[in-house]
Amino acid sequence: MNKIVLFCTLIILCSIESFSQQNIPELLMAKNGNTIASSKQWEKLRRPEILAMVESEMYGIVPGELKISEINILDQDVQALQGKAIRKQVKLTFRGNQKELSVELLMYLPKGKKSYPTFLGYNFSGNHTIYGDTAIHIAKEWNGAAKPRGVETSNWEVERLINAGCGVATMYYWDIAPDREDFSIGIYPLLYKAGQTKPANNEWGSLAAWAWGLSRALDYMKTDKQVDGSKVIVIGHSRLGKAALWAGARDKRFAAVISNNSGCGGASIYREKAGETLLKMNNRFPRWTAVNFKKYTENESLLPFDQHMVLAMVAPRPLYVASASEDAWADPKNEFKSALLATEVYKLYGLKGINSPNFPELNMHVGATVSYHIRNGKHNILAYDWDQYISFAKKFVQ
């Protein structure tokens, strides 16, 4: 074992040894003090407890039910990507309080296949940025000038996914909820009570709103006969990885969940206070979480949960967490730790996850139904990551 790997191993071992000192909540201990010893006990008792805590104290509850009011197929090309794929652009419209919100879902689906995994996630700058296809509609300019067409092609790898027999579906996250301190637009006003101008203290912030939007996209995809709705994998990078984890934890219909460099509020453990800490996140992005969550700023030890519990709620469905070596902000050590701890719940189902506390070497996948890798490089989602996710999907979803 080389010195670098040995050093990383010692760090992880020391961290695991200090769990009790850090007061990390026990996954398999119910509020009544009983130990959770079976998947049935987890499903009936502990998982609902955790869901209720995390929802009311961190992400915020969704203050009502709002279904898709109207579906419009805006575009369909069965000869996309040189005849290898179907391209569809679908407008999903929501209505409430005499207001209307529309979101465009862009999909590329492999031709000639009935059963295949589809990766669903938000993009940062508009559907037109994920690929250089001139038929993709230009997104609305929410925050300055629209970015150039295809500027995020290397982050989405559309052709790589289609060639691997996978589908890809995406929406522009600003269309669901603005990524700024503004609750007057997006989905929020459609569910306000009379006189309400912002979410109540226990109601949704942006992460929960974005997670809600992913579930609504899944609602549609399950009705589309060209999509294998039973094999939709929710995926996200950075802040959108935080949203993807919450969507996957809440909505059991997602076949698998992937977090790429999600960090604080995503896969990372709060109590270690590394990288993007709770203080930094709440100060810079108060809109992301419920007002209730602000009382834990610089008081992480008072949290009745931590993010390994969010990851564990994905069980028994496949879960993949990934980091990057130069992305200290996303806190790779504690993203790994969180996935390692979540594995304990997967064991209740007889499933294998991450069984060694040794931090893996760069560019090496570890685990099974719960998987992890740390890629060489910066805060991004790249071809190496997609290759691991495709292999993961083919093994555990397809």
C-alpha positions in Angstrom: 0.0 0.0 0.0 1.5 3.4 -1.0 1.8 6.2 1.5 -1.1 8.3 0.0 -3.5 5.4 0.3 -2.3 4.5 3.8 -2.8 8.1 4.9 -6.3 8.2 3.5 -7.1 4.9 5.2 -6.0 6.2 8.5 -8.1 9.3 8.2 -11.2 7.2 7.5 -10.5 4.8 10.3 -9.9 7.6 12.7 -13.2 9.3 11.6 -15.2 6.1 12.0 -13.7 5.6 15.5 -14.9 9.1 16.4 -18.6 8.6 15.4 -19.8 8.4 19.0 -17.8 11.6 19.9 -19.4 13.4 16.9 -22.8 12.3 18.1 -23.9 11.0 14.7 -27.5 9.7 15.1 -27.9 5.9 15.0 -29.5 4.7 11.8 -30.9 1.5 13.3 -32.1 2.9 16.7 -35.8 4.0 16.7 -37.0 6.9 18.8 -38.4 4.5 21.3 -35.0 3.0 21.9 -35.6 -0.2 20.1 -33.0 -1.6 17.7 -34.1 -2.1 14.1 -33.2 -5.6 13.2 -35.1 -6.3 10.0 -36.1 -4.6 6.7 -39.7 -4.8 7.8 -39.0 -2.9 11.0 -37.0 -0.3 8.9 -39.9 0.2 6.5 -42.7 0.3 9.1 -41.0 2.3 11.9 -37.5 3.8 11.4 -37.8 5.0 7.8 -41.0 7.0 8.4 -39.5 8.5 11.5 -36.5 9.7 9.6 -38.6 11.0 6.7 -40.8 13.0 9.0 -37.8 14.6 10.8 -35.8 15.4 7.7 -38.9 16.7 5.8 -40.1 19.1 8.6 -36.7 20.2 9.9 -34.6 20.5 6.7 -36.0 20.3 3.2 -39.5 21.4 4.1 -42.9 19.8 3.4 -44.7 20.2 0.1 -47.7 22.2 1.1 -50.3 20.4 -1.0 -50.8 18.2 -4.0 -50.4 19.5 -7.6 -50.6 17.1 -10.5 -49.8 17.8 -14.2 -52.7 19.7 -15.7 -51.7 19.4 -19.3 -49.2 17.6 -21.5 -48.1 18.8 -24.9 -45.7 16.9 -27.2 -43.9 19.8 -28.8 -41.4 17.8 -30.8 -40.7 14.2 -31.7 -37.9 13.1 -34.1 -37.5 9.3 -34.5 -34.2 9.8 -36.5 -32.3 11.9 -33.9 -28.5 11.3 -33.4 -28.0 10.0 -36.9 -31.0 7.7 -36.6 -29.9 6.1 -33.3 -32.3 7.8 -31.0 -35.8 9.4 -30.5 -35.8 13.0 -29.4 -38.8 14.3 -27.6 -39.6 17.7 -26.1 -42.6 17.7 -23.9 -44.3 20.6 -22.1 -45.7 19.8 -18.7 -48.2 22.4 -17.4 -49.3 22.9 -13.8 -52.1 25.1 -12.6 -53.1 26.4 -9.2 -54.4 29.6 -7.6 -55.3 30.9 -11.0 -51.6 30.7 -12.0 -49.8 28.5 -14.5 -46.3 27.1 -14.7 -44.9 25.2 -17.7 -41.7 23.2 -17.9 -40.1 21.5 -20.9 -38.8 18.0 -20.5 -36.2 17.0 -23.1 -35.6 13.3 -23.8 -33.3 11.2 -26.0 -34.3 7.6 -26.0 -32.6 4.6 -27.6 -34.4 3.1 -30.6 -35.6 -0.5 -30.9 -35.5 -1.2 -27.1 -38.4 -1.8 -24.8 -36.4 -2.3 -21.6 -33.7 0.2 -20.7 -32.6 2.6 -17.9 -33.2 6.3 -18.4 -31.2 8.9 -16.4 -33.3 11.8 -15.3 -31.8 15.0 -13.9 -31.8 18.8 -14.1 -29.4 20.9 -16.1 -27.9 24.2 -15.0 -28.4 26.4 -18.0 -31.2 25.2 -20.2 -32.0 22.1 -22.2 -30.3 23.6 -25.3 -26.9 23.5 -23.5 -26.7 19.8 -23.0 -26.2 18.9 -26.7 -25.6 20.8 -29.9 -28.8 19.7 -31.6 -30.2 22.8 -33.2 -33.8 21.5 -32.8 -33.6 21.8 -29.0 -35.7 24.7 -27.8 -33.8 27.6 -26.3 -34.5 28.0 -22.6 -36.1 31.1 -21.1 -33.5 33.5 -19.8 -34.0 33.6 -16.1 -30.7 34.9 -14.9 -29.0 37.0 -17.6 -28.2 36.1 -21.2 -28.9 32.5 -22.4 -25.8 30.3 -22.6 -24.6 29.0 -26.0 -26.1 25.9 -27.4 -24.3 22.7 -26.5 -22.0 24.4 -23.9 -22.6 21.6 -21.4 -22.2 18.7 -23.9 -19.2 17.2 -22.0 -21.3 17.1 -18.8 -24.1 15.1 -20.3 -22.5 12.6 -22.8 -25.8 12.1 -24.7 -24.3 10.1 -27.5 -22.3 7.9 -25.0 -25.6 7.1 -23.2 -27.5 6.3 -26.3 -24.7 4.2 -27.7 -24.8 2.3 -24.4 -28.5 1.6 -24.8 -29.6 4.1 -22.1 -32.0 7.1 -22.3 -31.5 10.6 -20.9 -34.1 13.1 -19.7 -33.6 16.6 -18.4 -35.2 19.9 -17.4 -33.9 23.3 -16.7 -34.1 23.6 -12.9 -34.9 27.4 -12.8 -38.2 26.6 -14.6 -39.4 24.8 -11.5 -38.0 27.2 -8.8 -35.6 30.1 -9.2 -32.2 29.7 -7.7 -32.4 33.1 -5.9 -34.2 34.5 -2.9 -37.5 34.9 -4.7 -40.6 32.9 -3.8 -42.9 35.0 -6.0 -42.3 32.9 -9.1 -41.8 29.2 -9.9 -44.0 26.5 -8.4 -44.4 28.2 -5.0 -47.3 30.6 -5.7 -49.4 27.8 -7.2 -49.7 26.2 -3.7 -49.9 29.3 -1.5 -52.8 29.8 0.9 -54.7 33.1 0.8 -52.3 36.0 1.7 -49.2 33.8 1.7 -46.1 35.3 -0.1 -43.4 32.8 1.0 -43.2 29.3 2.3 -44.1 28.7 6.0 -41.2 27.8 8.4 -41.7 24.1 7.8 -42.5 24.3 4.1 -40.3 23.6 1.1 -37.2 25.4 0.1 -35.6 25.1 -3.4 -34.2 21.7 -2.9 -37.6 20.2 -2.0 -39.2 22.1 -4.9 -36.6 20.8 -7.4 -37.1 17.3 -6.0 -40.9 17.7 -6.4 -40.3 18.6 -10.0 -38.3 15.5 -10.7 -41.2 13.4 -9.3 -43.6 15.2 -11.6 -41.3 14.4 -14.6 -41.4 10.8 -13.5 -45.3 11.0 -13.4 -45.2 11.8 -17.1 -42.5 9.3 -18.0 -44.5 6.5 -16.5 -47.3 7.3 -19.0 -45.0 7.5 -22.1 -45.0 4.1 -23.9 -41.6 5.0 -25.4 -40.0 5.2 -22.0 -39.3 2.3 -19.6 -40.9 4.0 -16.6 -39.8 1.3 -14.2 -36.2 2.0 -14.8 -35.8 5.7 -14.4 -32.7 6.7 -12.4 -32.6 10.1 -10.8 -29.2 11.8 -11.0 -27.8 15.2 -10.1 -24.5 17.1 -9.8 -23.6 19.6 -7.1 -26.7 21.4 -5.8 -28.8 19.4 -8.2 -27.3 16.3 -6.7 -28.7 17.4 -3.3 -32.1 17.7 -4.9 -31.8 14.3 -6.7 -31.0 12.6 -3.4 -34.0 14.0 -1.7 -36.2 13.1 -4.7 -34.9 9.6 -4.6 -35.3 9.3 -0.8 -38.9 10.5 -0.9 -40.1 8.8 -4.1 -39.7 5.1 -4.1 -40.7 4.9 -7.8 -37.2 5.9 -8.9 -35.3 2.8 -9.8 -31.9 4.1 -8.5 -30.3 7.3 -7.2 -27.0 8.9 -8.1 -25.3 11.8 -6.3 -22.4 13.4 -8.1 -20.3 15.8 -5.9 -23.4 16.8 -3.9 -21.6 17.7 -0.6 -23.3 19.6 2.2 -27.1 19.1 2.1 -26.4 16.2 -0.2 -24.3 13.1 0.6 -21.9 14.6 3.1 -22.0 14.4 6.9 -22.8 17.8 8.5 -21.1 17.1 11.9 -17.6 17.0 10.4 -17.8 20.7 9.4 -15.6 20.2 6.3 -15.9 21.8 2.9 -19.2 23.5 2.4 -20.4 23.6 6.0 -23.9 24.1 7.3 -23.0 27.7 8.2 -21.7 28.4 4.7 -24.6 26.8 3.0 -27.3 28.5 5.1 -25.7 31.9 4.9 -25.1 31.8 1.1 -28.2 29.8 0.1 -31.0 30.2 2.7 -33.6 29.5 0.0 -32.4 25.9 -0.4 -34.0 24.6 2.8 -36.9 25.3 5.2 -36.7 28.2 7.6 -36.8 25.5 10.4 -33.3 24.3 9.4 -31.6 27.6 10.2 -31.7 26.9 13.9 -29.0 24.3 13.4 -26.5 26.7 11.8 -23.3 26.3 13.9 -25.3 23.8 16.0 -24.9 20.6 14.0 -24.7 18.5 17.1 -28.3 19.3 17.8 -29.5 17.9 14.5 -31.7 14.8 15.2 -30.5 13.3 11.9 -27.6 13.5 9.4 -27.3 12.9 5.7 -26.4 9.2 5.9 -30.0 8.8 7.0 -31.2 10.5 3.8 -29.0 8.1 1.7 -30.3 5.1 3.7 -33.9 6.0 2.8 -33.1 5.0 -0.8 -32.7 1.4 0.3 -33.2 -1.2 -1.1 -32.9 0.6 -4.4 -29.4 1.0 -5.9 -27.4 4.1 -4.7 -24.3 5.6 -6.1 -22.3 8.4 -4.5 -19.3 10.0 -6.3 -16.7 12.6 -5.5 -13.7 14.3 -7.1 -10.2 14.6 -5.7 -9.9 18.4 -6.2 -13.4 19.1 -4.9 -12.8 19.7 -1.2 -15.9 21.9 -1.1 -18.1 18.8 -1.6 -16.1 17.0 1.2 -15.2 13.6 -0.4 -14.2 12.0 2.9 -17.6 12.5 4.4 -19.5 11.7 1.2 -17.8 8.3 1.4 -18.5 8.0 5.1 -22.2 8.7 4.5 -22.5 5.9 1.9 -20.5 3.6 4.2 -23.0 4.2 7.0 -26.0 3.9 4.8 -24.8 0.4 3.8 -26.0 -0.8 7.2 -29.6 -0.5 6.1 -29.0 -2.3 2.8 -27.6 -5.3 4.9 -31.1 -5.6 6.4 -32.3 -6.5 2.9 -29.5 -8.9 2.3 -27.8 -6.5 -0.1 -24.1 -5.7 -0.4 -22.8 -2.1 -0.3 -19.5 -0.6 0.9 -18.0 -3.0 3.3 -14.6 -1.6 3.9 -13.9 1.7 5.8 -10.7 2.1 3.6 -11.0 5.2 1.5 -10.6 4.0 -2.2 -7.8 5.0 -4.5 -8.5 7.5 -7.2 -10.6 6.3 -10.2 -11.5 3.0 -8.5 -15.1 2.0 -8.0 -16.0 0.3 -4.7 -19.2 -1.3 -3.4 -22.2 -3.0 -5.0 -25.8 -2.0 -4.5 -24.3 1.0 -2.6 -21.4 2.2 -4.7 -18.8 5.0 -4.5 -15.8 6.4 -6.5 -13.6 9.4 -6.2 -12.4 10.6 -9.6 -9.3 12.5 -10.3 -10.1 16.2 -11.0 -12.4 19.0 -10.1 -16.0 19.7 -9.3 -17.8 18.4 -12.4 -19.5 15.4 -14.0 -17.4 13.9 -16.7 -17.1 10.9 -19.1 -15.4 8.8 -16.4 -18.4 9.3 -14.1 -20.9 8.5 -16.7 -19.0 5.3 -17.6 -19.4 4.2 -14.0 -23.1 5.1 -13.8 -23.8 3.3 -17.1 -22.1 0.1 -15.8 -23.9 0.5 -12.5 -27.3 0.9 -14.2 -26.7 -2.1 -16.4 -25.8 -4.3 -13.4 -28.3 -3.2 -10.8 -31.2 -1.7 -12.7 -31.4 -3.3 -16.1 
